[in-house]
Amino acid sequence: MKFFLSGEIDGTKPQDQIDKKFQVASDYVTEKLTPILEVESYGNEVAELNIIPIIVKLSDEMEAAGWHKERKLFKRKSHSTDFRLRIDYDEFCNGSDEQRIKLLIGNIIESVRILSQRANKSFDGQRLESDILNCFGVSVT
């Protein structure tokens, strides 16, 4: 399975260095997870897992206008996904590297759980979730 991790990151507060903090956490997650997922198959229903967390701080007006909406897309024909789920900006920004990594892992797990509900039974989302959690030695509820 191909794995891709990027992010929609708020760049309006350079003093927070959210881009650098995201880069450190996402590089770590990608480096550990990619080699495992590349050699595994979780059924032929899903070949590509694309995760793009949204980490932004929106004003009430921007929120009401629909800026940075979450996306939970599963493309059956191309066997790929496009998940853009939110991570709390302040929690991510103010957390330690370890906490930021856990937030990314939680975002990935949430995406896999949504995907498991949408894909057919040939997709082994349970094993994918287990492999991700085992890779990092964490548990996510």
Phi, psi and chi 1 to 4 in degrees:
 res  aa     phi    psi   chi1   chi2   chi3   chi4
   1 MET       -  134.8  168.6 -178.7  -79.7      -
   2 LYS   -80.2  142.2  -70.4 -177.1 -176.4  177.0
   3 PHE  -128.4  132.3  175.4   67.7      -      -
   4 PHE  -134.6  129.8  174.3   76.9      -      -
   5 LEU  -130.2  122.7  177.5   63.5      -      -
   6 SER  -138.5 -161.2 -174.3      -      -      -
   7 GLY  -163.5  151.3      -      -      -      -
   8 GLU   -98.8  104.9  -73.2 -174.6   31.1      -
   9 ILE  -114.0  138.4  -50.8  -60.0      -      -
  10 ASP   -73.2  117.0 -171.5  -18.1      -      -
  11 GLY  -103.5   12.4      -      -      -      -
  12 THR   -81.7  -10.8   61.3      -      -      -
  13 LYS  -126.2   77.3  -62.5  172.6 -175.0   60.2
  14 PRO   -57.5  -27.5    2.1   -4.3      -      -
  15 GLN   -64.2  -23.0   67.3  -84.2   13.6      -
  16 ASP   -76.7  -18.9  -73.1  -11.4      -      -
  17 GLN    52.3   37.3  -63.1 -173.1  -31.7      -
  18 ILE   -62.0  -33.8 -165.0   79.2      -      -
  19 ASP   -64.5  -42.3   55.9  -23.7      -      -
  20 LYS   -68.6  -41.1  -69.7 -177.0  176.7  113.8
  21 LYS   -63.6  -40.6  -67.5  173.2 -178.6  177.7
  22 PHE   -66.2  -41.8  177.4   78.1      -      -
  23 GLN   -59.0  -45.2 -167.6   67.4   49.0      -
  24 VAL   -61.7  -48.8  168.4      -      -      -
  25 ALA   -67.4  -44.7      -      -      -      -
  26 SER   -69.5  -36.0   65.6      -      -      -
  27 ASP   -61.6  -43.9  -75.9   -7.6      -      -
  28 TYR   -61.4  -48.9  177.7   79.9      -      -
  29 VAL   -61.9  -45.9  169.7      -      -      -
  30 THR   -63.0  -44.9  -60.0      -      -      -
  31 GLU   -63.2  -36.2  -73.0  172.0   17.5      -
  32 LYS   -80.0  -38.6  -79.1 -161.4   66.9  146.7
  33 LEU   -86.0  -37.4 -161.6   52.3      -      -
  34 THR   -55.5  -48.7  -60.2      -      -      -
  35 PRO   -60.6  -31.2  -19.0   27.8      -      -
  36 ILE   -73.3  -48.5  -67.5  167.8      -      -
  37 LEU   -70.7  -29.5  -61.1 -174.5      -      -
  38 GLU   -61.0  -33.7  -82.6 -179.0  -14.6      -
  39 VAL   -96.0   -6.2  -61.2      -      -      -
  40 GLU  -103.2  150.5  -67.7  -65.3  -32.0      -
  41 SER  -121.9  136.4  173.4      -      -      -
  42 TYR  -116.1   33.4  -60.5   94.1      -      -
  43 GLY   101.4  162.3      -      -      -      -
  44 ASN   -86.9    1.7   58.6    7.7      -      -
  45 GLU   -71.8  -34.7 -179.4   77.6   -1.8      -
  46 VAL  -129.4  120.4 -179.1      -      -      -
  47 ALA  -110.3  -17.0      -      -      -      -
  48 GLU  -138.7  124.1 -144.6  174.4  -68.7      -
  49 LEU  -112.1  107.2 -176.6   62.2      -      -
  50 ASN  -109.5  116.7  -60.1  -57.2      -      -
  51 ILE  -119.0  124.4  -52.0  -69.7      -      -
  52 ILE  -133.2   83.2  -58.2  131.9      -      -
  53 PRO   -59.7  146.8  -17.9   28.3      -      -
  54 ILE  -103.5  116.6  -59.1  169.4      -      -
  55 ILE  -125.7   88.1  -51.8  170.5      -      -
  56 VAL  -136.8  155.2  -64.2      -      -      -
  57 LYS  -112.7  108.0 -168.0  164.4 -172.9  101.9
  58 LEU  -103.8  144.2  -62.2  176.8      -      -
  59 SER   -72.5  164.0   66.0      -      -      -
  60 ASP   -59.5  -36.7  -68.8  -20.8      -      -
  61 GLU   -66.0  -43.4  -64.7   81.3   22.4      -
  62 MET   -65.9  -39.3  -68.5  172.0   75.1      -
  63 GLU   -61.3  -47.0 -172.8   79.7   50.3      -
  64 ALA   -64.5  -31.6      -      -      -      -
  65 ALA   -79.2   -6.7      -      -      -      -
  66 GLY    89.0   21.1      -      -      -      -
  67 TRP   -66.6  141.6  -74.0   58.5      -      -
  68 HIS    51.8   54.1  -64.8  -76.6      -      -
  69 LYS   -69.5  148.0  -74.5 -175.1  179.0  179.5
  70 GLU   -68.8  150.8  -72.4 -168.7  -31.8      -
  71 ARG  -131.9  134.8  174.2 -174.5  -81.7 -180.0
  72 LYS  -130.7   74.8  -56.1  167.1 -171.9  172.1
  73 LEU  -105.7  129.1 -175.4   60.3      -      -
  74 PHE  -122.8  116.3  170.5   45.2      -      -
  75 LYS   -98.5  103.4  -57.2  174.6 -167.1  173.6
  76 ARG   -63.1  -41.8  -71.4 -172.6 -168.9  -77.7
  77 LYS   -64.3  -40.3  -72.8 -175.9 -179.9 -178.9
  78 SER   -96.1   -1.6   63.4      -      -      -
  79 HIS    58.0   36.5  -54.2  -76.9      -      -
  80 SER  -129.2  167.1   66.6      -      -      -
  81 THR  -127.6  162.4   65.5      -      -      -
  82 ASP  -145.9   93.7 -177.6   -8.2      -      -
  83 PHE  -105.4  125.3  -78.4   96.4      -      -
  84 ARG  -128.9   88.3  -62.7  168.7 -167.5 -117.1
  85 LEU  -106.7  150.6  -54.4  178.6      -      -
  86 ARG   -81.0  147.8  -70.9 -165.7 -177.1 -179.8
  87 ILE  -122.8  135.8  -67.3  176.5      -      -
  88 ASP   -59.2  124.0 -177.8   83.5      -      -
  89 TYR   -59.1  -51.5 -179.9   91.6      -      -
  90 ASP   -64.3  -40.8  -69.4  -35.5      -      -
  91 GLU   -62.9  -42.7 -169.8  175.8   -5.7      -
  92 PHE   -68.5  -47.0 -168.4   88.5      -      -
  93 CYS   -64.6  -41.4 -175.1      -      -      -
  94 ASN   -91.6   -6.2  -62.0  -36.4      -      -
  95 GLY   -81.3  170.8      -      -      -      -
  96 SER   -79.6  170.3   65.2      -      -      -
  97 ASP   -55.9  -42.9  -75.4  -19.9      -      -
  98 GLU   -61.7  -42.3 -175.8  177.3  -47.7      -
  99 GLN   -66.2  -39.3  -70.6  167.5  -41.2      -
 100 ARG   -64.8  -39.4  -74.5 -170.9  -79.6  -85.4
 101 ILE   -62.1  -43.8  -70.9  165.7      -      -
 102 LYS   -63.4  -36.7  -75.6 -175.5  177.8 -179.3
 103 LEU   -64.4  -40.9  -72.5  169.1      -      -
 104 LEU   -65.4  -43.8  -72.1  179.3      -      -
 105 ILE   -61.2  -43.5  -65.1  165.6      -      -
 106 GLY   -60.1  -39.1      -      -      -      -
 107 ASN   -64.6  -41.7 -169.0  -83.7      -      -
 108 ILE   -65.2  -44.8  -64.5  166.5      -      -
 109 ILE   -62.9  -42.6  -66.4  -63.0      -      -
 110 GLU   -60.1  -40.8 -174.9  178.9   -8.1      -
 111 SER   -63.6  -43.6  -61.2      -      -      -
 112 VAL   -62.9  -39.2  168.7      -      -      -
 113 ARG   -65.4  -40.2  -71.0  177.5  178.3  171.7
 114 ILE   -65.3  -44.8  -66.7  166.5      -      -
 115 LEU   -60.1  -39.4  178.5   58.5      -      -
 116 SER   -60.2  -31.9  -67.5      -      -      -
 117 GLN   -76.6  -24.8  -65.3  171.1   -4.1      -
 118 ARG   -97.2  -31.3  -65.2 -178.7  176.8 -171.6
 119 ALA   -79.8  163.0      -      -      -      -
 120 ASN   -76.5  176.6   69.8   28.6      -      -
 121 LYS   -67.1  -14.1  -62.4 -153.8 -173.8  -51.2
 122 SER   -72.3  -16.7   73.3      -      -      -
 123 PHE   -81.0  122.1  172.7   64.1      -      -
 124 ASP   -95.0   71.0 -165.6   -9.7      -      -
 125 GLY   -64.5  -31.7      -      -      -      -
 126 GLN   -63.6  -43.9 -165.9   75.5    3.1      -
 127 ARG   -69.6  -38.4 -172.8  166.0   61.8   87.1
 128 LEU   -60.1  -47.7  174.1   56.2      -      -
 129 GLU   -59.6  -45.4 -178.9  176.8  -25.0      -
 130 SER   -61.8  -42.9  177.5      -      -      -
 131 ASP   -62.6  -40.3  -75.0   -6.1      -      -
 132 ILE   -64.5  -48.5  -66.2  167.4      -      -
 133 LEU   -63.8  -41.2  -66.1  174.5      -      -
 134 ASN   -65.9  -35.9  -71.0  -24.2      -      -
 135 CYS   -57.4  -38.1  173.0      -      -      -
 136 PHE  -104.2   -4.8  -63.9   99.6      -      -
 137 GLY    63.6   37.9      -      -      -      -
 138 VAL  -126.5  166.9  -62.6      -      -      -
 139 SER  -126.0  141.6   60.6      -      -      -
 140 VAL  -129.5  136.1  177.3      -      -      -
 141 THR  -100.8      -   53.6      -      -      -
